[in-house]
């Protein structure tokens, strides 16, 4: 058995297009559709108790938007892409009207940090936050454009190789 990951392009059960990437080894597979922004993993099933518990704690929108793919027996959900210093992409809205939001991570001035205490840690304050007030919004079919705005797309695929540069 090999633990080496392989990658291939597959058809997306959401869009029907071959803009979905499957990263897999002998024991697990992960999927990301760059067209829709939906993702799945080999444990995203109706039978997997851990996944079902995770879904119970997910935002209502993610629960409402989940898609069951009969062919693979997998549940696909909208991606929440947290890239640390670069920020986060997440779905926002309701079942009838939702979009992708890209919020940058911004530094909090030393003066303002007192307004952002770290819970349970006296005298410690957050040094950065998501700038949701100035977030960019993209139509629900524009996930790729949100990733491009974040700077994590190369050749139509997610590329996080430069994410930790400069740390």
N, C-alpha and C positions, 0 to 999 in steps of 0.2 A: 504494500500500500504506500502510495506517495502522498506526502503532505505539500508538495509543490503546487502552487496555484497556477491555473491556466486561465486564459481569457478568450471569450469568443463573442461575436455579435449574434444576437438572436432577435427574432420577431417579438415585438412587444404585444402582450395581450390587451394593452390599453389602447394603443394607437394603430396596431397592425403593421407598423413599419419596422424596419430592421435597425432602429436606433437605440436598441437596448443592449446593454453589456452584461454578460454573465461571467462572474469570476468564481472559479470552483476548484475543488480538489476531490479526492476520493470520498470525503465524508460530508462536505457541505458546499452549498452554492449560494451566491448573493447576486441579485439583479438590480440594475438601475436603468430605467427608461429615461433617456435624455430628452425625449419629446414631451412626455407627460409629467416627469418628475416623480413618478411612482417608483417604489422599490419593493422588493420581496427578498426573502431568504428561505432556505430549505426548511426552516422550522416555523415559518409563517403559515400554519395549518390550523384547521378547526380542531384537531386533536391535541395539539401541543399546549399543555397547561401553562407553561411559562409565557408563551406568546399571548395566550388568552388573558392572563393576569396583567401583562404589559398593556394590552389593549384596554382593559378596564380603567387604567390610569391615564390613558391617552386623551388628548383634547376631543371634544365632541365632534368637531369638524373632521378630524382624522377618522374617527369611528364611522361617521356618516359617509365618507368618501371611499371607504375601503372597497376593493373590487376582488371578487372571488373568480379565479381562473380555473374552470372545470378541467381543462386539458392537463394542467400541471398539479392541480389540487392545492394551489398556493393562494394566499390572500395578499393582495398588493395594497400598499398604503402610500399616501403622499409622504415624500421625504421631508425630514427636518434636518437640514444640513448646517451643522455648527462647525465653523472653521476657525474657532479661537480668535486670534487677532484680526482676522479678516471680517468676522461677523457671522451672521446667520441668515439662512433662507428658510422660510416656513410658510405654510398655507394659512390664509386668514379669510374670514367671512362666514358664510353659511352654505348649506347644500345647494341652494339655488343661485348663489352669487358669491364666488370666492376667487381669490387670486394668490399669486406668490408675492411674498414680501422679502426684500433684501435689506436688512438693517446692518449698517457698519458698526464695528466695535470702535468706540472713541475713548480717548483718555479723559479722565475726570480731573479737573484742576485741583491742586493741593487745597485750595481754599474751599472748594465745593465738596471734597471728599467726606467732610464731616456729616454730610447729608446721606451718605451711603455706607453705614456701618456694616461690618461683616457679622452676621448673627452668631451669638455665642462667643465672640472674641472681642473682649473689651479693648478699646483703643486701636482696633484694626479697622481699616476702611478700604472699600473697593477703589481701585485705581483706574478702572475702565468700566464701560457699560455699553449696552446695545443702544444705538441712537434710533429708536423706533419713531421718534417725532419727525425725523427727516428721512425715513426709509423710502426706498424706491419700490413701486408696485408694478407687477407684471401680470398680464392676463394669464388665466389658468393654463393656457397652451403655450406659454412662453418661459418654461422652466430653464431652457438652455440659455436664453437671454439673461435671466437672473444670474445664472452661473458665470456668464461672460462678464456681467457687471461686477461680480465679486472677484473675478480674475482667476478662476479655477478651471477654465476650459482650454484645452489644447486639441486641435484637430477633431472637434466635435465630441470629445470625451472629457470626463472629469480628470483633472490633473492637479494633484495636491503636492507635487514634488517641491515646490517653492514655498509652501505654507509656513514652514518653521525657519526660513532663512532669516538671519539677523538676530536670532535669540541666543 
